[in-house]
Amino acid sequence: MDRKSFELFRDDATEALVRHHLLDALAYIRGIVTHIDSLELNDELSSLSQDYGMMLAFMRQGGEDPQRAYIHRNLINRSFALLDKASRLYHMQNEKDLYADTCNRCYAANSEPFDILAERTDLQREQGEEEWRTEPSAEAAHEARKTLIAAYDKLFEYIWTAPLYHAVDAEKLKTFLERQPIDGQAQLVSALMLNVQRYFDPQKFRLLLYFCRTEHTEVRVRALTAVVWTYMQYETRLTEWPDLCEGLTLLTQDTRLQGELILLQRQLLLSLETAKAEQKLQNEIFPDLIKNRNYQRNKMGLEPMEEDLNKALQGEPNAEWEQMSGNKQLADNMKKIMEMGKEGIDINVGTFSALKGFSFFQHIAHWFMPFSKQNPDVAGIFPQETGNNPIQMLMEAGKFCDSDKYSLCMMLNQIAPSQREMILTQIGSQTDGEGNLKDMEKENRSTDYAYRSYLQDLYRFYKLFPRRAQFNDPFKRNQLFTHYALLEKMMKSPSYLTEMGSFLIRREYYQDAIIYMEEALKEETANAEMLQKVAFCYQHMGNPSKAIYYYQQADLLNPNNEWILKQMYICYSALGHYDQELTCLKRLEEMNSGDSRLISEIGLCLMQLGRYEEAAQRFYELEYKGEKVLPSWRAIAWCSFKIGRLEQADKYYHKILQQDKASWEDYLNAGHTAWCLHQVPQAIEYYRQYVNLYDSRKKENDALLHPFDEDRDELVRHGIDMLDIRLMRDILQPEQAN
């Protein structure tokens, strides 16, 4: 049977089992088993078919069985197991990839049994520990470490490719793992994870659940990550295993594990940004300048607004939510990199991707090996004497994951000893000594850092391992817990929902943040901050109406909050609800009397409402204060033009055109004013200046007289005849203007 046929049978069988179409599923499985030389599989298929046939026959006879649902679920699970066994054997017999090669080497008929390998590893470890205690730097100790690492490499391969376990097999492995040192346990738990990713195994899943409760952080981090990823991958199948689902749910009864699930969720989401990290570092920019809000602002010829106003109009997170207000204003690129690193974004993957070509990384087990200075592959570059250790200082300060620590050491190992010594001396001189190292080590032993480091190790394996295409990449799945029924139910506490909602807002995942925040609102009494955050998300998703709904509720709970009022007026402006926008602006003005920005925005809003007289008064106030003088002149001139005070408009346009920053809009508006005052030659001169300036700045496909054409109705309202407008347009054509 070729691969295509096998995959069709396997996929059809899987779909049939998910749908509980057991008879169809058994037929598809038979299509695979008949092409595999295995008496065991044929016997199991016959047993399944017979048992299901008896169940159907009993029902046909009208029999009632209170255990029918349980028996049927058991048949489904047995069928899934048979399909996995058949798929594994087909893989071993027909594929030439790393998994098949490793599986055939470890589980061939003449291969060494796992039990023997485990016993020998225990003996080698005990002998090695004696060597390390007596002469840690001796050649014998060095060789003992190499032998033990080779043994763990082999154990890793055995566990990764192991067949489906019986309960007794799982108990043996649990007992063996508990005898191992923490680093060994951690590495082999990762092998368990790879195993269940290939083929689901309830016994191995139970083992992972067991190690989620260990006191050893390094092991617990790996087990919990494996459990969550396994559930994500096999969510549908796990519904057929109520005891496994219950075991997963019970984890949240442990306060520590509930907190670590939050850490894991946060780091999983941050890992999604790793691919964009380098691009973000190079192209990090502040929010774009807001586009012209409307025709009136164009006609006023207002200068581009200041950066702080642009940010305000775009809508930024409330600084009261988090003490992070300064992060977005960092201009120095290195500081941005540091901030990204502090947030948990993986900023080193690009740097170290080129350092995964060492032979060390040809072994799959080494991608999951906790870092140790005693590892023979790196031990040679660490100074034997005690005291400051510049290499370790570098690794701790850089917060590198284990995989990158090995890469760094191997790179340094290739540098000439004299040059390496000089580099290390320079590193040492830039640190604060032993005390600083201890502080860094303490920070890097935190649980938060353990999850960050391990997720980065996993990211490197699934993205950089030479044979990565042969593995099912968990990072390609949706990493949000709320997309998985049981995980969502487990983590439905208000504290988790609000914390993750806030985290997602900082990461700009607004759609997902809304899911969390609105769910939190169902679980507990709303407060102003929660309502603000939901509104903020809707605002950034381009739904100002929904944003206003929540901002209004937040305003009731926290009246006269400047940030809330500012966001409300932004949303009202986006909807064209200028009356409500004006109300918000005036409330802000009461709290910030004399604020030039607010005076300007109120004036603009009044213009939108056609209240030009009041608008002009606002800009006269700015002119009197000596602030925003040129924009104020433009606004006064345009308001005067709109209400028919042409001499006043002409006076201000004369003042504007004497400025170096006079724009094509200024000349166009001055031309309109002069023409309405019957100063036709002067109007033509202004229009010609407009044409010249606009021609030099317009986009390639923009019509030269488009701005003039847009103002036809305005000119007609001021008494200019339509025929005269058409004639003036022809006068302004480039060939006529010259």
Helices and strands as residue ranges (DSSP letters): H 3-18, H 22-33, H 39-60, H 68-94, H 98-107, H 114-134, H 139-160, H 167-179, H 182-198, H 202-211, H 217-233, H 235-238, H 242-250, G 251-253, H 255-271, H 274-283, H 295-300, H 307-314, G 327-329, H 333-343, H 349-352, G 353-355, G 359-362, G 364-368, G 379-381, H 390-398, H 402-413, H 417-429, H 434-444, H 447-464, G 468-470, G 474-476, G 481-483, H 485-490, H 494-506, H 510-523, H 528-540, H 544-557, H 562-575, H 578-591, H 596-608, H 612-625, H 629-642, H 646-657, H 664-676, H 680-697, H 706-710, H 712-717, H 722-732, H 734-737
